[in-house]
Amino acid sequence: MSSQDAMKFDLVVSCGTLVIPGVGELKADVAATGGKIVAIGQTLASRGKEVIDAQGKHVFPGLFDPHTHIGDRKSTRLNSSHTDISRMP
């Protein structure tokens, strides 16, 4: 087992349907550490300190505000690289 395989993640969103622009939809887990996505793959849930079961739900990794008007100068912040993880009710 490599050190990458033994890594514990702060959060794993498991069993969701990921929607990735340019790729499409795929069933996978998303792992985050320190507020950043660090892995996408299968069977990551056992390595999460916190696990959110997203079965039957769509997951949009990397999107923090789906209402943002992409390309609108008023909503664009230069040099922004913030990623947030939130759960909608």
C-alpha positions as CSV (number, residue, x, y, z in Angstrom):
1,M,0.0,0.0,0.0
2,S,1.4,3.4,-1.0
3,S,1.4,6.4,1.3
4,Q,-1.3,7.9,-1.1
5,D,-3.5,4.9,-0.5
6,A,-3.2,5.3,3.3
7,M,-4.0,9.0,3.2
8,K,-7.0,10.1,5.4
9,F,-9.2,12.9,4.0
10,D,-11.0,15.5,6.0
11,L,-14.2,14.9,4.0
12,V,-15.4,12.4,1.5
13,V,-18.7,12.9,-0.5
14,S,-19.4,9.3,-1.5
15,C,-21.6,7.5,-4.0
16,G,-22.8,10.6,-5.8
17,T,-23.3,11.3,-9.5
18,L,-20.5,13.8,-10.3
19,V,-21.3,16.4,-12.9
20,I,-18.0,17.6,-14.5
21,P,-18.1,20.1,-17.4
22,G,-16.4,18.7,-20.5
23,V,-16.6,15.2,-19.0
24,G,-20.2,14.5,-18.2
25,E,-21.7,12.5,-15.4
26,L,-20.0,9.7,-13.5
27,K,-20.6,7.8,-10.2
28,A,-17.6,8.4,-7.9
29,D,-16.4,9.7,-4.5
30,V,-14.9,13.2,-4.0
31,A,-12.3,13.7,-1.3
32,A,-11.2,17.0,0.2
33,T,-8.5,18.0,2.6
34,G,-7.9,21.5,3.9
35,G,-10.9,22.8,1.9
36,K,-9.5,21.6,-1.5
37,I,-10.5,18.7,-3.6
38,V,-7.6,16.2,-3.6
39,A,-9.0,13.0,-5.1
40,I,-11.8,11.7,-7.2
41,G,-12.3,8.0,-7.4
42,Q,-14.0,4.8,-6.2
43,T,-14.1,3.6,-2.6
44,L,-12.7,6.7,-0.9
45,A,-15.3,6.8,1.9
46,S,-13.4,4.4,4.2
47,R,-10.6,7.0,4.3
48,G,-12.7,10.0,5.2
49,K,-12.8,11.6,8.7
50,E,-16.3,12.8,7.8
51,V,-18.4,11.1,5.1
52,I,-21.5,12.5,3.4
53,D,-23.6,9.9,1.6
54,A,-24.7,11.5,-1.7
55,Q,-26.3,8.4,-3.2
56,G,-29.1,9.5,-5.5
57,K,-27.8,13.1,-5.6
58,H,-25.8,15.1,-8.1
59,V,-22.4,16.5,-7.0
60,F,-20.8,19.4,-8.7
61,P,-17.1,19.3,-7.6
62,G,-15.5,22.7,-7.8
63,L,-18.6,24.8,-8.1
64,F,-19.3,26.9,-5.1
65,D,-22.2,29.1,-6.4
66,P,-24.3,27.6,-9.3
67,H,-26.2,30.9,-9.5
68,T,-23.1,33.0,-10.4
69,H,-23.3,34.6,-13.8
70,I,-20.2,33.1,-15.3
71,G,-18.5,35.6,-17.6
72,D,-20.3,38.6,-16.1
73,R,-17.7,41.2,-15.1
74,K,-19.7,42.2,-12.0
75,S,-19.4,38.6,-10.6
76,T,-15.8,37.9,-11.6
77,R,-13.1,38.3,-9.0
78,L,-9.6,38.2,-10.3
79,N,-7.0,36.0,-8.6
80,S,-9.7,34.0,-6.8
81,S,-8.9,30.4,-6.1
82,H,-11.3,29.7,-3.3
83,T,-13.1,26.3,-3.1
84,D,-15.8,25.6,-0.6
85,I,-17.7,22.5,0.3
86,S,-21.3,22.9,1.4
87,R,-24.4,20.7,1.7
88,M,-27.8,22.0,0.4
89,P,-30.9,20.8,2.3
